[in-house]
Amino acid sequence: MKLHGHISCQVCGFDFGKEYGPEYANKIHVHHIIPVSEIGEEYVIDPITDLIPVCPNCHMVLHTGEGISVEELKKKVKKEKLK
């Protein structure tokens, strides 16, 4: 499968290809914006609106149980980068 474009974490911007070399380009985790446990069985997941590519570190933070949203984590990461 040929991929078009460039995939990086939509929270912090981490890019596996830039960090580890081209053989790791476009490797990423995918986070369900609405937890699967909250979606009814009849619901069909739309990959465009229901999923977001994130690095493993951001994915872990989103699943810590602290209830942080993607947008809240983006703000936190941006704030920490400005320090």
Secondary structure as UniProt FT lines:
FT   TURN            10..12
FT   HELIX           16..20
FT   HELIX           22..24
FT   TURN            25..26
FT   STRAND          29..32
FT   HELIX           36..38
FT   TURN            41..42
FT   HELIX           47..50
FT   STRAND          51..54
FT   HELIX           56..62
FT   HELIX           70..81
//
